[in-house]
Amino acid sequence: MNTAFDVLKHIMVPDHQIMSDEEVKTLLSTYDISLEQLPKIYHDDPAVKAIGGRLGDVIRIIRDSPTAGRAESYRLVIKRPKK
């Protein structure tokens, strides 16, 4: 029996979205940072794979927050280093 598990529907996985080039440009300009200064997420992360993320994409992660209501964070997709 093969049952596919959708990681994005798990209660502990926040919403992941691939940002457009224009959104990334605005983000970097707003915070006056470079792409390399963003926190990283690996290309083989289950949520990144589920949304079709590729190397160099910026992922917006939206979490529900009891204090802020909604909290957004951003991650640059990178390749996992070989051991």
N, CA, C and O atoms as CSV, one atom per row, in Angstrom:
chain,resi,resn,atom,element,x,y,z
A,1,MET,N,N,0.848,-1.182,0.000
A,1,MET,CA,C,0.000,0.000,0.000
A,1,MET,C,C,0.890,1.241,0.000
A,1,MET,O,O,1.712,1.414,0.901
A,2,ASN,N,N,0.735,2.093,-0.989
A,2,ASN,CA,C,1.541,3.304,-1.113
A,2,ASN,C,C,0.662,4.516,-0.824
A,2,ASN,O,O,-0.191,4.879,-1.634
A,3,THR,N,N,0.873,5.135,0.330
A,3,THR,CA,C,0.107,6.331,0.675
A,3,THR,C,C,1.046,7.519,0.667
A,3,THR,O,O,2.021,7.557,1.418
A,4,ALA,N,N,0.754,8.474,-0.171
A,4,ALA,CA,C,1.589,9.670,-0.266
A,4,ALA,C,C,1.286,10.592,0.909
A,4,ALA,O,O,0.129,10.794,1.279
A,5,PHE,N,N,2.333,11.137,1.480
A,5,PHE,CA,C,2.190,12.057,2.606
A,5,PHE,C,C,2.477,13.470,2.118
A,5,PHE,O,O,3.560,13.741,1.599
A,6,ASP,N,N,1.519,14.366,2.280
A,6,ASP,CA,C,1.708,15.761,1.877
A,6,ASP,C,C,2.229,16.547,3.074
A,6,ASP,O,O,1.475,16.903,3.980
A,7,VAL,N,N,3.540,16.811,3.057
A,7,VAL,CA,C,4.190,17.494,4.176
A,7,VAL,C,C,3.572,18.871,4.430
A,7,VAL,O,O,3.543,19.334,5.570
A,8,LEU,N,N,3.086,19.518,3.391
A,8,LEU,CA,C,2.534,20.870,3.536
A,8,LEU,C,C,1.216,20.896,4.309
A,8,LEU,O,O,0.792,21.955,4.772
A,9,LYS,N,N,0.569,19.747,4.452
A,9,LYS,CA,C,-0.695,19.694,5.187
A,9,LYS,C,C,-0.510,19.335,6.654
A,9,LYS,O,O,-1.473,19.307,7.421
A,10,HIS,N,N,0.734,19.062,7.041
A,10,HIS,CA,C,0.994,18.723,8.438
A,10,HIS,C,C,0.842,19.977,9.296
A,10,HIS,O,O,1.270,21.061,8.900
A,11,ILE,N,N,0.235,19.827,10.465
A,11,ILE,CA,C,-0.056,20.964,11.349
A,11,ILE,C,C,1.204,21.716,11.792
A,11,ILE,O,O,1.139,22.909,12.088
A,12,MET,N,N,2.336,21.034,11.839
A,12,MET,CA,C,3.570,21.661,12.308
A,12,MET,C,C,4.366,22.358,11.200
A,12,MET,O,O,5.385,22.990,11.480
A,13,VAL,N,N,3.917,22.252,9.956
A,13,VAL,CA,C,4.635,22.854,8.826
A,13,VAL,C,C,3.937,24.145,8.431
A,13,VAL,O,O,2.785,24.122,7.998
A,14,PRO,N,N,4.634,25.283,8.577
A,14,PRO,CA,C,4.015,26.552,8.191
A,14,PRO,C,C,3.925,26.690,6.669
A,14,PRO,O,O,4.513,25.901,5.929
A,15,ASP,N,N,3.199,27.681,6.224
A,15,ASP,CA,C,3.032,27.962,4.801
A,15,ASP,C,C,4.379,28.364,4.190
A,15,ASP,O,O,5.061,29.246,4.711
A,16,HIS,N,N,4.756,27.717,3.089
A,16,HIS,CA,C,5.981,28.032,2.345
A,16,HIS,C,C,5.571,28.520,0.959
A,16,HIS,O,O,4.736,27.899,0.301
A,17,GLN,N,N,6.160,29.635,0.515
A,17,GLN,CA,C,5.847,30.190,-0.801
A,17,GLN,C,C,7.140,30.622,-1.483
A,17,GLN,O,O,8.031,31.187,-0.848
A,18,ILE,N,N,7.232,30.348,-2.790
A,18,ILE,CA,C,8.366,30.835,-3.569
A,18,ILE,C,C,8.079,32.282,-3.929
A,18,ILE,O,O,7.015,32.595,-4.463
A,19,MET,N,N,9.028,33.165,-3.636
A,19,MET,CA,C,8.838,34.594,-3.923
A,19,MET,C,C,9.218,34.905,-5.368
A,19,MET,O,O,10.123,34.286,-5.926
A,20,SER,N,N,8.527,35.859,-5.964
A,20,SER,CA,C,8.856,36.305,-7.319
A,20,SER,C,C,10.129,37.152,-7.280
A,20,SER,O,O,10.535,37.619,-6.216
A,21,ASP,N,N,10.749,37.345,-8.432
A,21,ASP,CA,C,11.958,38.168,-8.516
A,21,ASP,C,C,11.690,39.587,-7.998
A,21,ASP,O,O,12.526,40.171,-7.308
A,22,GLU,N,N,10.537,40.123,-8.332
A,22,GLU,CA,C,10.187,41.475,-7.895
A,22,GLU,C,C,10.014,41.534,-6.372
A,22,GLU,O,O,10.448,42.494,-5.735
A,23,GLU,N,N,9.389,40.523,-5.800
A,23,GLU,CA,C,9.231,40.473,-4.343
A,23,GLU,C,C,10.584,40.382,-3.643
A,23,GLU,O,O,10.797,41.017,-2.610
A,24,VAL,N,N,11.496,39.594,-4.206
A,24,VAL,CA,C,12.836,39.454,-3.625
A,24,VAL,C,C,13.573,40.786,-3.702
A,24,VAL,O,O,14.219,41.199,-2.739
A,25,LYS,N,N,13.479,41.451,-4.836
A,25,LYS,CA,C,14.124,42.755,-5.005
A,25,LYS,C,C,13.619,43.748,-3.953
A,25,LYS,O,O,14.415,44.472,-3.356
A,26,THR,N,N,12.312,43.785,-3.727
A,26,THR,CA,C,11.717,44.669,-2.725
A,26,THR,C,C,12.182,44.294,-1.321
A,26,THR,O,O,12.511,45.171,-0.523
A,27,LEU,N,N,12.213,43.004,-1.017
A,27,LEU,CA,C,12.660,42.524,0.296
A,27,LEU,C,C,14.094,42.972,0.577
A,27,LEU,O,O,14.379,43.523,1.640
A,28,LEU,N,N,14.990,42.734,-0.373
A,28,LEU,CA,C,16.400,43.082,-0.183
A,28,LEU,C,C,16.581,44.589,-0.040
A,28,LEU,O,O,17.397,45.049,0.758
A,29,SER,N,N,15.826,45.347,-0.809
A,29,SER,CA,C,15.894,46.803,-0.738
A,29,SER,C,C,15.351,47.321,0.591
A,29,SER,O,O,15.940,48.217,1.197
A,30,THR,N,N,14.239,46.764,1.042
A,30,THR,CA,C,13.612,47.191,2.292
A,30,THR,C,C,14.556,47.026,3.473
A,30,THR,O,O,14.657,47.907,4.327
A,31,TYR,N,N,15.248,45.886,3.515
A,31,TYR,CA,C,16.128,45.598,4.646
A,31,TYR,C,C,17.592,45.941,4.369
A,31,TYR,O,O,18.457,45.736,5.221
A,32,ASP,N,N,17.865,46.468,3.164
A,32,ASP,CA,C,19.227,46.859,2.761
A,32,ASP,C,C,20.216,45.720,3.011
A,32,ASP,O,O,21.236,45.891,3.679
A,33,ILE,N,N,19.882,44.553,2.454
A,33,ILE,CA,C,20.729,43.370,2.585
A,33,ILE,C,C,20.962,42.752,1.215
A,33,ILE,O,O,20.293,43.098,0.242
A,34,SER,N,N,21.915,41.836,1.151
A,34,SER,CA,C,22.153,41.083,-0.081
A,34,SER,C,C,21.506,39.714,0.044
A,34,SER,O,O,21.152,39.276,1.139
A,35,LEU,N,N,21.360,39.060,-1.065
A,35,LEU,CA,C,20.764,37.729,-1.098
A,35,LEU,C,C,21.505,36.769,-0.168
A,35,LEU,O,O,20.885,35.962,0.526
A,36,GLU,N,N,22.822,36.860,-0.160
A,36,GLU,CA,C,23.649,35.949,0.642
A,36,GLU,C,C,23.474,36.163,2.147
A,36,GLU,O,O,23.842,35.293,2.936
A,37,GLN,N,N,22.925,37.292,2.549
A,37,GLN,CA,C,22.723,37.573,3.970
A,37,GLN,C,C,21.440,36.946,4.530
A,37,GLN,O,O,21.226,36.943,5.742
A,38,LEU,N,N,20.599,36.421,3.652
A,38,LEU,CA,C,19.380,35.765,4.119
A,38,LEU,C,C,19.721,34.444,4.799
A,38,LEU,O,O,20.708,33.801,4.442
A,39,PRO,N,N,18.909,34.031,5.781
A,39,PRO,CA,C,19.077,32.686,6.332
A,39,PRO,C,C,18.892,31.663,5.208
A,39,PRO,O,O,18.264,31.961,4.191
A,40,LYS,N,N,19.428,30.480,5.389
A,40,LYS,CA,C,19.419,29.468,4.332
A,40,LYS,C,C,18.453,28.326,4.646
A,40,LYS,O,O,18.095,28.077,5.798
A,41,ILE,N,N,18.045,27.639,3.566
A,41,ILE,CA,C,17.263,26.402,3.671
A,41,ILE,C,C,17.785,25.487,2.568
A,41,ILE,O,O,18.057,25.942,1.458
A,42,TYR,N,N,17.924,24.207,2.871
A,42,TYR,CA,C,18.475,23.275,1.893
A,42,TYR,C,C,17.478,22.908,0.808
A,42,TYR,O,O,16.271,22.834,1.039
A,43,HIS,N,N,18.020,22.680,-0.390
A,43,HIS,CA,C,17.200,22.346,-1.559
A,43,HIS,C,C,16.409,21.054,-1.381
A,43,HIS,O,O,15.381,20.858,-2.029
A,44,ASP,N,N,16.888,20.173,-0.501
A,44,ASP,CA,C,16.201,18.895,-0.307
A,44,ASP,C,C,15.286,18.885,0.918
A,44,ASP,O,O,14.814,17.827,1.333
A,45,ASP,N,N,15.035,20.065,1.495
A,45,ASP,CA,C,14.071,20.170,2.587
A,45,ASP,C,C,12.710,19.712,2.045
A,45,ASP,O,O,12.320,20.126,0.953
A,46,PRO,N,N,11.989,18.876,2.779
A,46,PRO,CA,C,10.712,18.356,2.269
A,46,PRO,C,C,9.722,19.439,1.831
A,46,PRO,O,O,9.041,19.268,0.820
A,47,ALA,N,N,9.630,20.534,2.562
A,47,ALA,CA,C,8.691,21.602,2.179
A,47,ALA,C,C,9.156,22.308,0.907
A,47,ALA,O,O,8.337,22.662,0.059
A,48,VAL,N,N,10.459,22.514,0.772
A,48,VAL,CA,C,11.002,23.155,-0.439
A,48,VAL,C,C,10.723,22.265,-1.650
A,48,VAL,O,O,10.296,22.749,-2.698
A,49,LYS,N,N,10.963,20.982,-1.501
A,49,LYS,CA,C,10.695,20.049,-2.599
A,49,LYS,C,C,9.212,20.034,-2.946
A,49,LYS,O,O,8.855,19.984,-4.122
A,50,ALA,N,N,8.348,20.076,-1.941
A,50,ALA,CA,C,6.900,20.002,-2.164
A,50,ALA,C,C,6.367,21.195,-2.963
A,50,ALA,O,O,5.404,21.052,-3.716
A,51,ILE,N,N,6.988,22.371,-2.804
A,51,ILE,CA,C,6.513,23.553,-3.544
A,51,ILE,C,C,7.292,23.775,-4.839
A,51,ILE,O,O,7.017,24.720,-5.579
A,52,GLY,N,N,8.267,22.901,-5.113
A,52,GLY,CA,C,9.036,23.018,-6.358
A,52,GLY,C,C,10.152,24.035,-6.281
A,52,GLY,O,O,10.557,24.585,-7.304
A,53,GLY,N,N,10.661,24.297,-5.076
A,53,GLY,CA,C,11.747,25.257,-4.918
A,53,GLY,C,C,13.033,24.779,-5.566
A,53,GLY,O,O,13.330,23.585,-5.591
A,54,ARG,N,N,13.791,25.737,-6.090
A,54,ARG,CA,C,15.062,25.438,-6.759
A,54,ARG,C,C,16.178,26.259,-6.144
A,54,ARG,O,O,15.928,27.235,-5.437
A,55,LEU,N,N,17.400,25.861,-6.414
A,55,LEU,CA,C,18.559,26.600,-5.926
A,55,LEU,C,C,18.439,28.070,-6.306
A,55,LEU,O,O,18.128,28.397,-7.451
A,56,GLY,N,N,18.684,28.953,-5.348
A,56,GLY,CA,C,18.624,30.380,-5.601
A,56,GLY,C,C,17.268,31.012,-5.358
A,56,GLY,O,O,17.164,32.237,-5.298
A,57,ASP,N,N,16.213,30.193,-5.216
A,57,ASP,CA,C,14.897,30.746,-4.899
A,57,ASP,C,C,14.905,31.306,-3.480
A,57,ASP,O,O,15.675,30.865,-2.627
A,58,VAL,N,N,14.040,32.280,-3.246
A,58,VAL,CA,C,13.821,32.768,-1.890
A,58,VAL,C,C,12.426,32.304,-1.476
A,58,VAL,O,O,11.443,32.511,-2.187
A,59,ILE,N,N,12.371,31.676,-0.318
A,59,ILE,CA,C,11.124,31.121,0.203
A,59,ILE,C,C,10.610,32.007,1.329
A,59,ILE,O,O,11.344,32.343,2.258
A,60,ARG,N,N,9.337,32.379,1.231
A,60,ARG,CA,C,8.660,33.106,2.314
A,60,ARG,C,C,7.966,32.048,3.178
A,60,ARG,O,O,7.212,31.216,2.673
A,61,ILE,N,N,8.229,32.095,4.471
A,61,ILE,CA,C,7.609,31.159,5.399
A,61,ILE,C,C,6.700,31.964,6.325
A,61,ILE,O,O,7.149,32.882,7.011
A,62,ILE,N,N,5.429,31.610,6.332
A,62,ILE,CA,C,4.433,32.360,7.104
A,62,ILE,C,C,3.920,31.466,8.226
A,62,ILE,O,O,3.371,30.389,7.991
A,63,ARG,N,N,4.116,31.946,9.452
A,63,ARG,CA,C,3.676,31.201,10.633
A,63,ARG,C,C,2.612,31.998,11.376
A,63,ARG,O,O,2.645,33.228,11.405
A,64,ASP,N,N,1.678,31.283,11.970
A,64,ASP,CA,C,0.743,31.917,12.893
A,64,ASP,C,C,1.497,32.162,14.193
A,64,ASP,O,O,2.244,31.305,14.664
A,65,SER,N,N,1.292,33.341,14.762
A,65,SER,CA,C,1.984,33.709,15.991
A,65,SER,C,C,0.969,34.178,17.024
A,65,SER,O,O,0.116,35.015,16.726
A,66,PRO,N,N,1.060,33.639,18.246
A,66,PRO,CA,C,0.110,34.068,19.278
A,66,PRO,C,C,0.277,35.543,19.658
A,66,PRO,O,O,-0.677,36.172,20.115
A,67,THR,N,N,1.464,36.091,19.475
A,67,THR,CA,C,1.694,37.491,19.845
A,67,THR,C,C,1.602,38.438,18.656
A,67,THR,O,O,1.041,39.527,18.779
A,68,ALA,N,N,2.143,38.040,17.509
A,68,ALA,CA,C,2.161,38.922,16.338
A,68,ALA,C,C,0.986,38.666,15.396
A,68,ALA,O,O,0.697,39.481,14.520
A,69,GLY,N,N,0.317,37.541,15.577
A,69,GLY,CA,C,-0.765,37.191,14.669
A,69,GLY,C,C,-0.244,36.433,13.470
A,69,GLY,O,O,-0.725,35.346,13.149
A,70,ARG,N,N,0.745,37.016,12.807
A,70,ARG,CA,C,1.345,36.422,11.613
A,70,ARG,C,C,2.813,36.836,11.591
A,70,ARG,O,O,3.136,38.011,11.764
A,71,ALA,N,N,3.688,35.876,11.379
A,71,ALA,CA,C,5.123,36.163,11.326
A,71,ALA,C,C,5.693,35.611,10.028
A,71,ALA,O,O,5.499,34.438,9.707
A,72,GLU,N,N,6.399,36.461,9.281
A,72,GLU,CA,C,7.020,36.038,8.030
A,72,GLU,C,C,8.524,35.947,8.213
A,72,GLU,O,O,9.138,36.784,8.875
A,73,SER,N,N,9.105,34.918,7.615
A,73,SER,CA,C,10.552,34.817,7.559
A,73,SER,C,C,10.922,34.418,6.138
A,73,SER,O,O,10.068,33.994,5.360
A,74,TYR,N,N,12.186,34.556,5.809
A,74,TYR,CA,C,12.638,34.349,4.440
A,74,TYR,C,C,13.889,33.485,4.456
A,74,TYR,O,O,14.738,33.625,5.336
A,75,ARG,N,N,13.999,32.579,3.467
A,75,ARG,CA,C,15.145,31.688,3.378
A,75,ARG,C,C,15.604,31.585,1.932
A,75,ARG,O,O,14.786,31.517,1.015
A,76,LEU,N,N,16.909,31.574,1.735
A,76,LEU,CA,C,17.510,31.353,0.425
A,76,LEU,C,C,17.762,29.856,0.258
A,76,LEU,O,O,18.362,29.225,1.128
A,77,VAL,N,N,17.306,29.288,-0.861
A,77,VAL,CA,C,17.497,27.865,-1.106
A,77,VAL,C,C,18.925,27.620,-1.585
A,77,VAL,O,O,19.368,28.191,-2.582
A,78,ILE,N,N,19.639,26.754,-0.852
A,78,ILE,CA,C,21.018,26.409,-1.200
A,78,ILE,C,C,21.157,24.888,-1.288
A,78,ILE,O,O,20.310,24.141,-0.799
A,79,LYS,N,N,22.239,24.453,-1.919
A,79,LYS,CA,C,22.542,23.027,-2.017
A,79,LYS,C,C,23.156,22.544,-0.725
A,79,LYS,O,O,24.006,23.216,-0.141
A,80,ARG,N,N,22.722,21.374,-0.278
A,80,ARG,CA,C,23.306,20.770,0.932
A,80,ARG,C,C,24.739,20.360,0.604
A,80,ARG,O,O,24.983,19.699,-0.406
A,81,PRO,N,N,25.693,20.752,1.461
A,81,PRO,CA,C,27.089,20.381,1.199
A,81,PRO,C,C,27.284,18.865,1.294
A,81,PRO,O,O,26.646,18.186,2.098
A,82,LYS,N,N,28.169,18.367,0.464
A,82,LYS,CA,C,28.466,16.919,0.505
A,82,LYS,C,C,29.363,16.638,1.699
A,82,LYS,O,O,30.183,17.465,2.095
A,83,LYS,N,N,29.187,15.457,2.257
A,83,LYS,CA,C,29.963,15.063,3.439
A,83,LYS,C,C,31.310,14.532,3.044
A,83,LYS,O,O,32.100,14.152,3.908
